Amino acid sequence: MTEIKTINQIRDEGFAALIKALGPGDAIRYINSFEQGTGNYTEEKYQNPDEDFDAVVARIKNRNEPK
């Protein structure tokens, strides 16, 4: 009978196979190409319609500052 692997085991084996086939750097680039991001752009794009570019940049910088 075949052992049923956990999702973590499958991920580990899959990433090891990618590293073996592509090398570490290209394996990471491959994984990152599937990044879907977060949030709901369709809803969020209308939340601050009057916000100018500088305000957006300041908000992003503030969010990324260490706390």
C-alpha positions as CSV (number, residue, x, y, z in Angstrom):
1,M,0.0,0.0,0.0
2,T,1.3,3.5,-0.9
3,E,1.8,6.0,1.9
4,I,-0.3,9.1,1.6
5,K,2.0,12.1,1.8
6,T,1.2,15.3,3.6
7,I,1.0,18.5,1.6
8,N,4.2,19.6,3.3
9,Q,6.0,16.5,2.2
10,I,4.8,17.1,-1.4
11,R,5.9,20.7,-1.3
12,D,9.4,19.7,0.1
13,E,9.9,17.0,-2.6
14,G,8.6,19.3,-5.3
15,F,10.9,22.2,-4.3
16,A,13.9,19.8,-4.0
17,A,13.1,18.6,-7.6
18,L,13.0,22.2,-8.8
19,I,16.3,22.9,-7.2
20,K,17.8,19.8,-8.7
21,A,16.5,20.7,-12.2
22,L,16.9,24.5,-12.2
23,G,19.4,25.3,-9.5
24,P,18.5,27.3,-6.4
25,G,18.2,30.8,-8.0
26,D,16.1,29.8,-10.9
27,A,13.9,27.5,-8.7
28,I,13.1,30.6,-6.5
29,R,12.4,32.7,-9.6
30,Y,10.1,30.0,-10.9
31,I,8.1,29.8,-7.6
32,N,7.9,33.6,-7.4
33,S,6.4,33.7,-10.9
34,F,3.3,32.2,-9.4
35,E,2.8,34.9,-6.7
36,Q,-0.7,36.0,-6.8
37,G,-0.5,38.8,-4.3
38,T,-3.2,39.7,-1.7
39,G,-6.3,41.7,-1.5
40,N,-9.0,42.5,-4.0
41,Y,-7.9,45.0,-6.6
42,T,-11.3,45.5,-8.0
43,E,-12.6,46.8,-4.6
44,E,-9.5,48.5,-3.4
45,K,-8.8,50.6,-6.5
46,Y,-11.8,52.8,-5.7
47,Q,-11.0,53.3,-1.9
48,N,-8.8,56.4,-2.3
49,P,-9.6,57.8,-5.7
50,D,-8.4,61.3,-4.8
51,E,-5.1,60.2,-3.2
52,D,-2.1,61.5,-5.1
53,F,1.1,59.6,-6.0
54,D,3.2,61.1,-3.1
55,A,0.5,60.1,-0.6
56,V,0.6,56.5,-1.9
57,V,4.4,56.4,-1.7
58,A,4.3,57.7,1.9
59,R,1.7,55.2,2.9
60,I,3.7,52.3,1.4
61,K,6.9,53.5,3.2
62,N,5.1,53.8,6.5
63,R,3.7,50.3,6.1
64,N,7.1,48.8,5.4
65,E,8.9,50.5,8.3
66,P,10.0,48.2,11.1
67,K,8.0,48.5,14.2
